[in-house]
């Protein structure tokens, strides 16, 4: 009977049963005995003992998901096969020593403990999460793959950012170089402007000073400098145009280039207007000199006429000759004055010099009557002499009346004509100076050079 039980124990096998009630992934280990009708009683008692042993020795630390949903776990099956062989040895020993099924039941507890110790020494079991080695390896492989994917994604993002940053840096550098180049063009234009301003400053100083003996020479010298100043401004304009054409996005740079161009154009216009004003000043100085000659000639002629009239009061060949000499000299003087007055009138046709013209004409008429009277005295033609003398006196009275109408400033007609001729030019220069000052102020702020002079 013991032998039979030993053989039957060698044929024992282990089943893995998956319970589907309540816990779908829970595993239960059942050790089944040999299905023999002859030993139904003892074997049934051993079955329940083993069932109780299974309940006491189940792997409590593995969790609810130790069994795979479908299929077999090769690693687990191999481990349990070794446990079954060990249990078979235990069963044979128990059968030999125990005479009855009740004894077998008593030895079930030690066998269960040895089963538990044997299971703990198994070289390979599923991990704590309930996955097999192959599943765990697959999970690890996928985790590594995901890690590599994330790493590649991160590297790609970093690469894209680096490329974008590189292009952005290159674009910013190009913009910086472009802006610096544009700024240098504007600065070069301003250098030419500053050099040309030497002429403009000298012209402004000239206009602020009164007329003097060197007015004409200084004005002509400044006129000779204007072409060079215009050439400098033309060079400045080229740089300003290049800068304006090169600037695309920056509003400030664009405005600076346009301000440079506008101030150049304003300066060119200033030089053109200043050249006209210099010409007016030259003409005014010439006309002023002519009027000064007229005034002096009138005074000189007045003195000569007075001397001639005093001398001829005592008629004699000598006194008449002396009177005639003085009258002739006065005549020449007034004729020269009349020529100078005509020149002044040509220089400033808008000037009213008619009073001086009438005076000179009347004085020359007076002198002519005096000369005729002296001639009549020399030939002792008293009637003719007295007639011409009366006409002489009437002309003298008329001349005096005209002289009384002279302005306090003898050159006043010229002053008025000069103001009329230069008024529009002065207004243009004032407006242009204001424009230049506004443009230059923006350029100084743009270039950060507050010492630049307009």
C-alpha positions in Angstrom: 0.0 0.0 0.0 2.8 2.4 0.8 4.5 1.5 -2.5 1.3 2.3 -4.4 1.1 5.6 -2.6 4.7 6.4 -3.5 4.1 5.7 -7.1 1.0 7.8 -7.1 2.9 10.7 -5.5 5.5 10.6 -8.4 2.6 11.1 -10.7 1.3 14.1 -8.9 1.2 17.4 -10.9 0.6 21.1 -10.3 -2.2 23.1 -11.9 -2.4 26.9 -12.3 -6.0 27.9 -12.0 -7.2 31.4 -13.0 -10.2 32.6 -11.0 -12.5 34.9 -12.9 -14.8 35.8 -10.0 -14.0 39.2 -8.5 -10.2 39.2 -9.1 -9.4 38.3 -12.7 -5.7 38.3 -12.3 -5.5 36.4 -9.0 -3.5 33.1 -9.0 -4.2 30.0 -6.9 -1.9 27.0 -6.7 -3.6 23.6 -6.3 -1.8 20.3 -5.7 -4.0 17.5 -6.9 -3.5 13.9 -6.0 -3.9 10.9 -8.2 -7.5 10.4 -9.3 -8.1 6.8 -8.3 -11.4 5.4 -7.2 -9.7 2.8 -5.1 -8.1 5.2 -2.8 -10.9 7.8 -2.9 -11.1 8.2 0.9 -7.5 8.7 1.7 -6.7 10.6 -1.4 -9.7 12.9 -0.8 -8.4 13.6 2.7 -4.9 14.3 1.3 -6.5 16.6 -1.3 -8.1 18.8 1.3 -5.0 18.8 3.4 -3.0 20.0 0.4 -5.7 22.5 -0.4 -5.3 23.9 3.1 -1.6 23.7 2.7 -1.9 25.7 -0.5 -4.0 28.4 1.2 -1.4 28.7 4.0 1.6 28.7 1.7 0.4 30.9 -1.2 2.7 33.7 -2.3 1.1 36.6 -0.4 3.6 39.2 -1.4 3.1 38.9 -5.2 0.0 41.1 -5.5 -3.3 40.6 -7.4 -1.8 40.5 -11.0 0.7 37.6 -10.8 -1.0 35.5 -13.5 -0.9 36.4 -17.1 -4.3 36.8 -18.7 -3.8 34.0 -21.1 -1.1 31.4 -21.9 1.5 29.9 -19.7 4.4 31.5 -17.9 7.4 29.3 -18.7 9.6 30.7 -16.0 6.9 30.1 -13.4 6.2 26.6 -14.7 9.8 25.7 -14.5 10.1 26.9 -10.9 7.0 25.1 -9.8 8.1 21.8 -11.5 11.2 21.9 -9.3 9.0 22.5 -6.2 6.8 19.5 -7.3 9.8 17.2 -7.4 10.8 18.3 -3.9 7.3 17.8 -2.7 7.2 14.2 -4.2 10.2 13.3 -2.0 8.5 14.7 1.0 5.3 12.7 0.2 7.3 9.5 -0.1 8.9 10.1 3.3 5.6 10.9 4.8 3.9 7.8 3.4 6.6 5.5 4.7 6.4 6.9 8.2 2.7 7.5 8.4 0.4 4.4 8.6 -2.8 6.1 7.7 -4.4 9.1 5.9 -4.8 10.8 9.3 -1.0 10.7 9.7 -0.6 12.2 6.2 -2.8 15.0 7.3 -0.7 15.7 10.3 2.5 15.8 8.2 0.9 18.2 5.7 1.9 21.3 7.7 5.7 20.5 7.7 5.5 19.7 4.0 3.8 23.0 3.3 6.6 24.9 5.1 9.3 23.0 3.2 7.4 23.9 0.1 7.4 27.5 1.1 11.1 27.5 1.8 11.8 25.7 -1.4 9.7 28.3 -3.3 11.7 31.1 -1.6 14.9 29.5 -3.0 13.6 29.4 -6.5 16.2 31.0 -8.9 13.6 32.7 -11.0 10.1 33.9 -10.2 7.9 36.8 -11.6 8.8 40.2 -10.2 6.7 42.0 -7.7 4.6 43.6 -10.3 3.5 40.3 -11.6 5.2 40.4 -15.0 7.5 37.7 -16.4 11.1 38.2 -17.3 10.2 38.5 -21.0 7.5 41.0 -20.3 9.8 43.0 -18.0 12.5 42.9 -20.7 10.0 44.1 -23.2 8.9 46.9 -20.8 12.5 47.9 -20.3 13.1 47.9 -24.0 10.1 50.0 -24.6 11.1 52.4 -21.8 14.5 52.7 -23.2 13.0 53.3 -26.7 10.7 55.9 -25.3 13.7 57.5 -23.4 15.7 57.5 -26.7 12.7 59.0 -28.5 12.3 61.7 -25.8 16.1 62.3 -26.0 16.0 62.6 -29.7 13.0 64.9 -29.6 14.7 67.1 -27.0 17.9 67.1 -29.2 15.8 68.0 -32.2 14.1 70.8 -30.3 17.5 72.0 -29.1 18.9 71.8 -32.6 16.0 73.7 -34.1 16.3 76.4 -31.4 20.0 76.5 -32.0 19.5 76.9 -35.7 16.8 79.6 -35.2 19.1 81.3 -32.7 21.9 81.2 -35.2 19.8 82.6 -38.0 18.4 85.2 -35.6 21.9 86.1 -34.5 23.1 86.3 -38.1 20.1 88.5 -39.0 20.7 90.8 -36.0 24.4 91.0 -36.9 23.6 91.8 -40.5 21.1 94.4 -39.3 23.6 95.8 -36.9 26.2 96.0 -39.6 23.7 97.5 -42.0 22.7 100.1 -39.4 26.3 100.8 -38.6 27.0 101.3 -42.3 24.0 103.6 -42.7 25.1 105.5 -39.6 28.6 105.8 -41.0 27.2 107.1 -44.3 25.2 109.7 -42.4 28.2 110.7 -40.4 30.3 111.1 -43.6 27.6 113.3 -45.0 27.7 115.4 -41.8 31.4 115.7 -42.1 31.0 117.3 -45.5 28.2 119.5 -44.2 30.4 120.7 -41.3 33.2 121.6 -43.8 30.9 123.5 -46.0 29.5 125.4 -43.0 32.8 127.3 -42.8 31.6 129.4 -45.8 28.1 129.8 -44.4 29.3 130.9 -41.0 31.6 133.5 -42.6 28.7 134.7 -44.8 26.4 135.1 -41.7 29.1 137.0 -39.9 29.5 139.3 -42.9 25.8 140.0 -43.1 25.8 140.9 -39.4 28.4 143.6 -39.9 27.8 147.2 -41.2 29.2 148.3 -44.6 32.9 149.3 -44.5 35.7 150.1 -46.9 36.4 146.4 -47.4 32.8 145.3 -47.8 33.1 144.8 -51.6 36.3 142.9 -51.4 35.1 140.6 -48.6 31.8 140.0 -50.3 33.6 139.0 -53.6 35.9 136.7 -51.6 32.9 135.0 -50.0 31.2 134.6 -53.4 34.3 132.9 -54.7 34.1 130.3 -51.9 30.5 129.4 -52.6 31.2 127.0 -55.5 33.5 124.9 -53.3 30.9 124.8 -50.5 28.3 123.6 -53.0 30.7 120.9 -54.2 31.1 119.7 -50.6 27.3 119.7 -50.1 27.0 117.7 -53.3 29.3 115.0 -51.9 27.4 115.0 -48.7 24.1 114.6 -50.6 25.5 111.4 -52.3 26.1 109.8 -48.9 22.7 110.9 -47.6 21.0 109.4 -50.6 22.9 106.1 -50.3 21.9 105.9 -46.6 18.3 106.7 -47.4 18.1 104.1 -50.1 19.8 101.4 -47.9 17.6 101.9 -44.9 14.4 99.8 -45.0 12.9 99.2 -41.5 14.3 101.6 -39.0 12.1 104.7 -38.8 14.7 106.6 -36.8 17.5 105.8 -39.3 15.2 106.7 -42.1 14.3 110.0 -40.6 18.0 110.7 -39.9 18.9 110.1 -43.5 16.1 112.3 -44.7 17.1 115.0 -42.2 20.6 114.9 -43.5 19.4 115.2 -47.1 17.0 118.0 -46.2 19.6 120.0 -44.3 21.9 119.6 -47.3 19.3 120.9 -49.7 18.5 123.8 -47.3 22.2 124.7 -47.1 22.4 124.7 -50.9 19.5 127.0 -51.0 21.0 129.1 -48.3 24.2 129.5 -50.3 22.3 130.4 -53.4 20.2 133.0 -51.6 23.4 134.2 -49.8 25.1 134.6 -53.1 22.3 136.9 -54.3 22.3 138.8 -51.0 26.1 139.3 -51.4 25.5 140.7 -54.9 22.9 143.1 -53.5 25.4 144.1 -50.8 28.1 144.7 -53.3 25.7 146.9 -55.4 24.5 148.6 -52.3 28.1 149.4 -51.3 28.8 150.8 -54.8 25.6 152.8 -54.8 26.5 154.1 -51.3 29.9 155.2 -52.5 28.2 156.9 -55.5 25.8 158.7 -53.2 28.6 159.7 -50.9 30.3 161.2 -54.0 27.1 163.0 -54.9 26.7 164.5 -51.4 30.4 165.6 -51.3 30.1 167.1 -54.8 27.0 169.0 -53.8 28.8 170.5 -50.8 31.9 171.3 -52.9 29.8 172.9 -55.6 27.9 174.9 -53.1 31.2 176.4 -51.8 32.5 177.2 -55.3 29.2 178.9 -56.2 29.4 181.0 -53.1 32.9 182.0 -53.9 32.1 182.9 -57.5 29.1 185.0 -56.5 31.1 187.0 -53.9 34.0 187.6 -56.3 31.9 188.9 -59.1 30.3 191.6 -57.0 33.2 193.9 -57.9 33.3 193.7 -61.6 36.7 193.8 -63.2 38.3 191.6 -65.7 40.3 189.8 -63.0 37.3 189.2 -60.7 35.1 188.1 -63.5 37.8 185.6 -64.7 38.2 184.2 -61.1 34.4 183.9 -60.8 34.2 182.1 -64.1 37.0 179.7 -63.0 35.1 178.8 -59.8 31.8 178.4 -61.7 33.5 176.1 -64.2 34.9 174.0 -61.4 31.5 173.8 -59.7 30.0 172.7 -63.0 32.5 169.9 -63.4 32.0 168.8 -59.9 28.2 168.6 -60.2 28.5 166.9 -63.5 30.5 164.2 -61.9 27.9 164.0 -59.1 25.2 163.5 -61.7 27.1 160.7 -63.3 27.5 159.0 -59.9 23.8 159.5 -59.2 22.9 157.8 -62.4 25.1 154.8 -61.5 23.4 154.5 -58.2 20.0 154.7 -59.9 21.0 151.9 -62.3 22.2 149.7 -59.4 18.9 150.2 -57.5 16.3 151.2 -60.0 13.7 150.8 -57.3 15.3 153.7 -55.4 13.9 157.2 -55.6 16.8 159.5 -56.4 14.7 162.1 -58.4 15.1 164.8 -55.7 18.9 164.6 -56.1 18.6 164.6 -59.8 16.4 167.7 -59.8 18.8 169.5 -57.5 21.8 168.8 -59.6 20.0 169.8 -62.8 18.9 173.1 -61.1 22.4 173.8 -59.9 23.9 173.2 -63.3 21.3 175.5 -64.8 22.3 178.1 -62.2 26.0 177.7 -63.1 25.2 178.1 -66.8 23.3 181.4 -66.1 26.3 182.6 -64.1 28.7 181.9 -66.9 26.5 183.7 -69.4 26.3 186.7 -67.1 30.2 186.8 -66.7 30.6 186.7 -70.5 28.1 189.6 -70.9 30.0 191.6 -68.2 33.3 191.1 -70.1 31.8 192.5 -73.3 30.1 195.2 -71.3 26.6 193.9 -72.3 24.9 195.1 -69.2 21.4 194.2 -70.2 22.3 190.6 -71.0 24.4 190.4 -67.9 21.6 191.5 -65.6 19.1 189.2 -67.3 21.3 186.2 -66.8 22.1 187.3 -63.3 18.4 187.3 -62.5 18.0 183.8 -63.9 21.0 182.8 -61.9 19.4 184.0 -58.7 16.1 182.3 -59.4 17.8 179.0 -60.1 19.8 179.4 -56.9 16.6 179.9 -54.9 15.0 176.9 -56.5 18.1 174.8 -55.7 18.0 175.9 -52.1 14.3 174.9 -51.9 15.2 171.5 -53.3 18.1 171.1 -50.9 15.8 171.8 -48.0 13.8 168.7 -48.9 16.8 166.4 -48.6 16.4 163.6 -46.0 18.3 163.8 -42.8 20.4 160.9 -44.0 21.6 161.6 -47.5 21.7 157.9 -48.4 18.2 157.2 -47.2 16.8 156.6 -50.7 19.5 154.0 -51.1 18.8 152.5 -47.7 15.1 152.1 -48.6 15.9 150.6 -52.0 18.4 148.2 -50.4 15.9 147.1 -47.8 13.3 146.5 -50.5 15.8 144.5 -52.6 17.0 142.4 -49.7 13.8 141.9 -47.7 12.7 138.8 -49.6 16.3 137.4 -49.4 16.5 138.1 -45.7 13.2 136.3 -45.1 14.3 133.3 -47.1 17.6 133.1 -45.2 15.8 133.3 -41.9 13.4 130.5 -42.8 16.3 128.4 -44.1 18.3 128.9 -40.9 15.3 127.7 -38.9 15.0 124.6 -41.1 18.6 123.9 -40.9 18.5 124.3 -37.2 15.6 121.8 -36.9 17.3 119.2 -39.1 20.6 119.7 -37.4 19.0 119.3 -34.0 17.6 115.9 -34.9 21.0 114.8 -36.4 22.8 115.9 -33.3 20.4 113.8 -31.2 20.7 110.9 -33.6 24.5 110.9 -33.7 24.8 111.8 -30.0 27.0 114.8 -30.9 25.7 117.8 -29.2 28.8 119.8 -30.1 28.0 119.8 -33.8 27.4 123.3 -35.1 24.7 124.1 -37.5 
